[in-house]
Amino acid sequence: MRIATWNVNSLAARLPLVLEWMEANAPDVVCMQETKLSDAAFPAGAFAELGYETAHHGDGRWNGVGIASRVGLERPECGLGSEEDVHGCRMLAATCGGVRVHSVYVPNGRSLDSEHYRFKLDWLARLRAYLDERVDPGDDVAVCGDFNIAPDDADVWDPSAFVGATHVSDAERRALREILDWGLEDTVRRFHPEGGLFSWWDYRAGNFHKGMGMRIDLVLLSRSLASRAVAAEIDRNARKKSPKGNKPSDHTVVVVEIA
């Protein structure tokens, strides 16, 4: 099974690119974030033409998460079941090929002195509580998405450039470790312990071509799945204009293959 996660930064703008990539790479499951679509506007038919079932959780504003699966899609469940859900459509779960898959879009946080930062930490704590309450760590579980956190300094192009900023703060990283301690593994790290691989680059100032990025898009697998992982990659080419000329998101695709 090949599981991918991708912050598409508007599926309305990026649908041709997403379909082009899926047709070329044949993932079994794709978790999408920041679709910026309502459920009614989600292009389920376009994915069905490629053989994928879909589920979506969105209200047409700045958030929105989706799952596309060609190995079955059962028991879709939206949200964390808490007051955090009123702040946007940020979590969607479904069972795909026997794996309980979660597509998550963690709040950005904006700045350390912002109320949005406090909400980010609360949201992460609620995600951990959701896992405790609703999911068994002994099962095959994947939690994938844009976490808006670089797990450690090896995941940013220059740690000194982020001092005092979100995405790298001690509190955010502790919150991520709490989620990992539930029973998940950052699977890309297993295959690429050296760091220096990024999944997001600011559109401005040619940061992509300068290598000035961050790894904030993660595929976290339960131990039963992680033990069967055989490969993990960040598809840097998907951050470029595609062979058909489709323009990219500011994030690229992260893919993990499980035997």
QUIJO-V631255 format. One line per field, one symbol per residue. ss: DSSP state (h for helix, s for strand, l for the rest). A space follows every 50 residues. Layout:
BEGIN
ss->???
END
This chain:
BEGIN
ss->lsssssslllhhhhhhhhhhhhhhhlllsssssllllslllllhhhhhll llssssslslllllsssssllllsssssllllhhhhhlllssssssllss ssssslllllllllhhhhhhhhhhhhhhhhhhhhllllllssssssllll llhhhsllhhhhlllllllhhhhhhhhhhhhllssshhhhhlllllllls sllhhhhhhhllssllsssssshhhhllssssssshhhhlllllllllll slssssssl
END
